[in-house]
Each structure stands twice: as structure tokens, then as C-alpha cells.
Amino acid sequence: MWIPRLFASREPTPATSRSVCALAGLQALLDTSVEEDNHRRPDRSLPHRATPATAYHARPKAGPSTDRTGELLRDLVLDPDRDYHPTGRPPGPIPKNTR
């Protein structure tokens, strides 16, 4: 999940005010911050001041199948001879510069 206030100013806590030497200690501080920001701290911009995790889990998730039956909506076949990432220029030969 995205960490919206990771680098924003906040009240210093004993865990963040001292220097941590070990990588495991830094990871623990980051995990604590993610837990606080995503699961415990309400967000003013979300309805009913929900937490970001609550809002994320409440949204419907996209998928290749229907929700009721679980069957695929359609089969997709990729053409290996087709360029699916065009360059942005019009199709056809490149025009010669005439001066």
C-alpha cells in the first residue's frame, strides 16, 4: 500500500528520534509507520474518516471473470505479428523532407 505521510513532518516519537543502526530495526520502524498510516489513522478525505486500508478493501476488484459464475468474459489471443505499442506517428511510409 502507498504510504502517504512517510516523509511528511510528524511528532517525533522515541522510536523515530533515536538513530537505528541495524537494517532490521529500520524495517521495524517502517512497518510500524505503514501499520499506523494505513490501518489506524483515519483519513479526512475519505467518507466517514475511514482508514486507507478500509477504503481499499471496500472497492470492487477487477478481474478476468464474472463475479457470479467465475467464467471468463472472453478469450484473448495475441497476434505475434502485430505491433501493440505504436510509435505515435501516422501509419504509412515516412515522408521525405522536401525543401
Backbone torsions as a table, in degrees:
resi	resn	phi	psi	omega
1	MET	NA	154.6	-179.7
2	TRP	-73.6	143.2	-179.2
3	ILE	-106.9	95.4	-171.4
4	PRO	-69.2	-33.8	-174.5
5	ARG	-113.3	29.9	-175.8
6	LEU	-63.7	-42.9	-175.9
7	PHE	-104.2	3.6	178.1
8	ALA	-75.4	159.6	179.5
9	SER	-71.8	141.8	177.3
10	ARG	-150.6	169.6	179.6
11	GLU	-63.4	130.7	177.3
12	PRO	-70.0	134.9	176.4
13	THR	-108.9	163.1	178.4
14	PRO	-56.2	-33.0	-178.7
15	ALA	-71.6	-33.5	-177.3
16	THR	-94.6	-12.8	-177.3
17	SER	-85.4	-20.2	178.6
18	ARG	-98.6	155.5	179.4
19	SER	-80.7	141.2	179.7
20	VAL	-114.0	126.8	-174.7
21	CYS	-89.8	-36.4	-172.4
22	ALA	-86.2	145.8	177.5
23	LEU	-62.0	-37.3	178.9
24	ALA	-63.4	-37.0	177.9
25	GLY	-67.4	-40.0	176.3
26	LEU	-65.1	-40.5	178.3
27	GLN	-64.7	-37.9	178.1
28	ALA	-63.6	-40.6	177.5
29	LEU	-64.5	-41.4	178.5
30	LEU	-64.8	-43.6	178.3
31	ASP	-61.1	-39.7	178.2
32	THR	-64.2	-42.0	179.8
33	SER	-65.5	-42.5	178.2
34	VAL	-62.8	-44.9	179.2
35	GLU	-60.2	-45.2	-179.6
36	GLU	-64.0	-49.7	-175.1
37	ASP	-70.9	-36.2	-174.6
38	ASN	-94.3	-25.8	-173.4
39	HIS	-116.5	-22.4	-175.5
40	ARG	-115.4	-32.1	-174.8
41	ARG	-88.6	119.2	179.1
42	PRO	-69.6	149.6	-178.9
43	ASP	-105.6	125.2	-177.1
44	ARG	-65.2	-25.8	-176.8
45	SER	-82.4	-12.1	-178.7
46	LEU	-93.5	150.3	179.1
47	PRO	-58.6	137.9	178.5
48	HIS	59.1	25.7	179.7
49	ARG	50.5	45.9	179.4
50	ALA	-71.2	162.9	175.2
51	THR	-83.4	156.6	178.2
52	PRO	-58.0	-36.7	179.7
53	ALA	-65.6	-40.2	178.3
54	THR	-63.6	-43.5	179.4
55	ALA	-65.0	-39.9	179.9
56	TYR	-63.6	-46.6	-177.1
57	HIS	-73.2	-19.3	179.9
58	ALA	-80.6	-18.6	-178.3
59	ARG	-78.3	145.8	175.8
60	PRO	-70.1	141.5	-178.4
61	LYS	-96.6	141.2	178.3
62	ALA	-79.9	150.1	179.3
63	GLY	-162.4	168.4	-177.9
64	PRO	-82.7	1.1	-176.9
65	SER	-127.2	163.3	176.2
66	THR	-75.6	153.3	-177.1
67	ASP	-71.6	-33.2	-173.6
68	ARG	-79.8	-50.5	-172.2
69	THR	-99.1	-24.6	-178.2
70	GLY	82.2	3.0	179.7
71	GLU	-82.3	153.7	179.9
72	LEU	-66.6	142.7	178.8
73	LEU	-72.1	-40.7	175.6
74	ARG	-163.7	157.2	175.5
75	ASP	-91.2	133.4	178.1
76	LEU	-107.5	134.2	178.6
77	VAL	-121.6	125.0	179.3
78	LEU	-90.2	135.5	178.2
79	ASP	-91.4	114.9	-177.5
80	PRO	-67.5	-16.8	-179.7
81	ASP	-90.2	-6.1	-177.4
82	ARG	-96.3	141.6	176.2
83	ASP	-92.2	106.6	-177.8
84	TYR	-83.4	-7.7	179.4
85	HIS	-119.7	84.7	-177.2
86	PRO	-68.8	163.0	-177.2
87	THR	-83.9	-16.0	-179.5
88	GLY	101.9	-14.0	178.5
89	ARG	-86.9	159.7	-179.7
90	PRO	-62.6	151.4	179.3
91	PRO	-69.1	158.0	178.6
92	GLY	110.9	-179.3	-178.6
93	PRO	-68.6	154.7	179.1
94	ILE	-75.6	126.0	-178.9
95	PRO	-70.1	145.7	177.0
96	LYS	-81.0	142.4	177.3
97	ASN	-72.4	125.6	176.2
98	THR	-111.3	131.1	-178.7
99	ARG	-115.2	NA	NA
